[in-house]
Amino acid sequence: MPVITGEEYKRRIDAMQTEVWLDGKKVEGEISTHPAFKGVIQTQSELYDMQIERKESMTFLSERTGDRIGMSYLIPKTKIDLEKRRKMIQQWACHSGGLMGRSPDYMNTVLASFAASIDILKGKPNCFPERLSRFYEYACQKDLSFTHTFVNPQSNRSKLAFLEEDVTNARIVKRMEEGLIIKGAKLLATQGGITDEILVFSAPGAKDNSHSYGFSIPSDTSGLKFICRESFVNEHSPLSSKFEEMDTIVIFDDVLVPWERVFLHDNIIAANDFYIKGKFVPFTLHQIASRQVVKTEFILGVADQIVETINIGEYQHIQNKMSEIVKGLETLKALLLYSEAEAELDSSGVMVPARRPLYVAINQFQELYPRFTEIIQLLGASGLMSIPKESDFSSKIGKEIDHYLRGAECRGKERVDLFRLAWDLTMSSFGSRQTLYERFFFGDPVRISQTIYQIYDRTFSYKLVEGLVNRKS
């Protein structure tokens, strides 16, 4: 059946020989064994195995082929479909505590949202909805994994930057019989180099046709390079060793994109409409909010165990901090379920979750998550610095460490394991990256706030005030 096993995923990625650069060196050999990637690749392979083990809740039956397809590829037609997608997403998220923002369900959701939005491309110049539909079916049948990129380098973010001669942003430099030639760079492909494909599309605001496009190509395409940041993997840390997702700069060195893989090009209006008017925003926000609920549950669990381990739950300020996390969690849950309750069928028969509560949930989480990590730090205090390694506990002084670092009702080794996890979650390079990641997930929080202001329907509120003001006594 089309859903693949974890071993199949590993074999495919190792066989590709994608050009990945880390610490100034090209990664050679099987990437699944490289210290910077083996943890996340192993975790990802476990996610694929879960689909096989839990096929009833994590896959759906393709009406076209009769095969089992990963639920994250499902284009929802009913509210029940939305619920099924959410539950599948959250099963995967539970496996990582919500710490993998680019687990395969995110990009599968993106591709499904594109396939569900092909009506926007129909009849438009240089747009090929039929190619996108075929590629979506191909991806479903192969259970492909994706990274993506659409952000331009931060060389000049001023309002007049478009007046400069562009030398960095990935753009179309040639249109040939074989396809498009792309040259330049894009940010910020998370999991770049460890996926089957890279999906590339234009963010709204392109000023030149050469910057308006949408396509997908194999990660090992000639001329395509993934330049990694420093790895945050620490083999002694429980989270980074398993869930560290590499972020990469993508360089297109005269990359040929075959026409069959080009979904649109040289059409600024279509590129903008596809992003803004299509299903990308509601579909992806629904996936993100589903994961962030699980991540908040994980945060709450860590905080609760710290409180219990050192027995500080009787203090009022501790209860207040814990309540902050609970209130955030319940708010996120309510907004997510509200988006499903208010979902509507569009003209193409797709069930679309309500955007407004999802925008609020995402924007709220951008504010909540840094506070959550701060609460963990405040709860743990100096204990987050008193975290000797495993080798210390197995040394001659191990028994002393185990005794003096004990918790209220546990040995020192058990307490340190918990506090090391809390440190990795909130204070390590991995943890700091998690905070920055959530601060800017789906864009600048100020812009998202502006979007909420602009799209919120205040008609009822206005009429309520108008009615009271004009009421005669």
C-alpha positions, -999 to 999 in steps of 0.1 A, spaced: 0 0 0 12 36 -7 19 45 30 56 37 35 75 23 64 102 41 83 129 19 67 116 28 32 118 65 41 154 61 53 164 41 22 149 67 -1 166 96 16 200 79 18 198 69 -19 193 105 -31 227 119 -23 213 154 -19 239 182 -18 239 192 19 266 215 34 273 216 72 302 233 89 318 242 56 318 206 44 296 186 20 278 158 39 290 125 24 276 90 27 243 80 41 228 111 57 206 90 81 238 80 100 252 115 102 253 128 138 234 160 129 206 142 112 203 106 125 181 115 154 154 134 135 155 109 106 150 81 131 121 99 147 106 106 113 109 70 104 90 61 135 62 84 124 59 66 91 57 33 110 29 46 131 8 51 100 12 13 93 4 3 128 -26 26 132 -39 26 97 -76 30 107 -70 63 124 -39 76 105 -48 67 69 -78 70 46 -90 49 16 -84 66 -17 -116 67 -38 -96 68 -70 -71 39 -63 -85 20 -33 -51 24 -16 -44 35 20 -31 71 20 -17 91 49 -45 111 66 -25 143 64 -30 142 26 -68 141 30 -87 170 14 -117 173 39 -152 172 25 -170 171 59 -165 183 95 -158 146 104 -129 147 79 -115 178 97 -117 160 130 -100 129 115 -72 151 102 -68 168 136 -66 135 155 -40 121 131 -19 152 133 -20 151 171 -10 114 172 22 123 154 27 154 175 24 134 207 54 113 195 76 144 197 57 165 223 48 188 194 85 198 191 87 189 154 71 217 135 80 203 102 69 166 106 56 153 73 19 162 81 27 199 78 39 198 42 14 171 33 -12 196 45 3 224 24 2 202 -8 -34 192 0 -43 228 4 -27 236 -30 -45 207 -47 -78 219 -32 -72 254 -46 -66 246 -82 -98 265 -92 -79 297 -86 -54 288 -113 -78 276 -139 -78 297 -171 -50 320 -158 -19 328 -180 11 306 -172 -9 285 -146 -12 247 -148 -37 233 -123 -38 199 -140 -1 195 -133 -6 203 -97 -35 178 -95 -13 151 -110 16 158 -87 -7 157 -56 -19 122 -67 17 112 -73 28 124 -39 -1 106 -22 8 73 -39 45 76 -31 39 90 4 65 117 -3 82 138 23 87 175 17 105 206 28 95 240 14 108 275 10 92 308 1 110 335 21 136 358 5 170 365 21 171 394 46 195 414 25 172 445 23 138 445 39 130 482 34 99 492 15 120 505 -14 141 473 -17 124 463 -49 141 493 -66 175 477 -62 190 454 -88 182 420 -73 212 397 -68 201 373 -40 165 363 -43 157 331 -62 142 341 -95 135 328 -130 165 337 -152 156 316 -183 125 300 -199 136 271 -220 120 243 -239 128 219 -211 115 242 -183 124 271 -160 160 280 -149 160 293 -113 190 311 -98 194 327 -63 186 318 -27 156 312 -5 151 309 33 144 289 54 139 252 45 135 233 78 144 197 73 162 207 41 182 178 27 163 150 45 131 150 24 122 136 -10 111 169 -25 113 207 -20 81 227 -27 90 262 -37 64 290 -41 63 328 -40 51 347 -9 27 375 -16 43 408 -26 65 399 -56 73 430 -77 86 412 -107 72 383 -128 105 365 -124 98 361 -87 63 346 -91 63 309 -94 53 276 -78 69 242 -83 83 211 -67 115 193 -75 134 163 -60 159 174 -33 188 159 -52 181 180 -83 214 192 -100 224 227 -89 203 226 -57 222 231 -24 211 231 12 234 251 35 228 242 71 231 263 102 251 249 131 237 217 145 220 219 179 222 182 185 236 173 220 238 135 225 234 140 262 201 159 258 168 140 256 151 163 231 177 177 207 191 142 202 157 131 188 138 161 175 164 186 162 151 198 128 179 214 108 171 247 91 188 254 58 194 282 33 185 269 -2 207 279 -31 195 275 -67 226 274 -90 209 275 -124 185 248 -114 163 233 -142 127 228 -132 110 206 -158 77 220 -171 57 191 -157 68 202 -122 59 239 -128 25 248 -114 26 285 -122 51 311 -133 54 347 -145 20 357 -130 21 379 -99 -16 382 -95 -21 344 -97 7 338 -73 -7 362 -48 -43 350 -52 -32 314 -48 -17 321 -14 -42 346 -1 -75 333 -16 -67 296 -17 -69 271 11 -32 274 22 -39 296 52 -69 278 68 -55 243 61 -20 250 75 -33 270 104 -55 241 114 -25 218 113 -3 242 132 -29 248 159 -35 210 163 3 205 169 6 235 192 -22 222 215 -1 190 220 31 211 226 13 231 253 1 198 269 38 188 269 49 221 285 22 216 311 34 181 318 70 192 323 60 221 345 37 199 366 64 173 371 89 200 383 64 212 408 57 177 421 94 167 421 105 195 444 72 198 462 64 235 455 27 232 446 15 248 479 28 282 470 3 307 455 27 321 429 34 286 417 -3 279 413 -7 312 395 20 303 370 6 268 364 -28 283 358 -13 305 331 -3 274 312 -37 258 318 -56 289 306 -34 291 275 -40 254 267 -78 256 271 -79 288 250 -60 270 222 -82 239 224 -114 261 222 -102 281 192 -92 249 174 -126 233 179 -144 265 172 -126 266 138 -140 232 130 -175 240 143 -176 271 121 -161 253 90 -180 257 58 -182 239 24 -168 261 -3 -180 262 -39 -156 233 -48 -170 210 -21 -141 213 3 -147 217 40 -127 248 51 -121 255 88 -129 290 99 -99 313 95 -105 339 123 -103 316 153 -72 299 138 -54 333 132 -62 342 168 -49 308 181 -16 311 161 -11 348 171 -19 339 207 6 311 208 33 334 195 29 354 227 22 324 250 51 302 241 80 325 253 60 330 285 56 292 289 94 287 286 99 315 311 76 298 336 96 265 332 128 285 340 112 302 370 99 269 384 132 251 379 155 280 389 190 268 399 180 232 394 182 238 357 219 244 362 225 214 384 223 188 358 254 165 358 257 140 329 250 103 329 288 96 332 288 115 365 262 92 380 281 61 368 314 74 383 329 69 418 310 100 431 277 89 415 262 78 448 269 111 464 254 130 434 224 108 435 219 115 472 225 153 473 205 161 442 174 141 451 139 154 449 111 153 474 103 117 467 128 106 441 165 99 437 189 125 423 193 106 389 155 108 384 153 145 393 182 154 371 168 136 341 136 157 344 155 189 349 178 182 320 148 177 298 134 210 310 168 227 303 168 212 268 133 224 262 138 260 273 175 270 277 197 249 253 205 259 217 177 236 208 153 251 232 161 287 222 155 278 186 121 263 196 112 297 212 123 317 182 106 293 159 72 296 176 76 334 179 76 337 141 57 306 130 36 317 100 51 351 100 56 384 119 32 384 149 25 421 143 14 414 107 -8 386 119 -24 409 144 -31 434 116 -47 406 96 -69 397 125 -79 434 128 -86 436 91 -106 404 86 -127 404 118 -164 410 112 -175 436 137 -210 441 121 -229 426 151 -208 446 176 -215 478 157 -252 471 155 -254 463 191 -239 497 201 -260 515 175 -291 498 188 -284 509 224 -274 544 215 -306 549 193 -330 532 217 -357 556 229 -365 556 265 
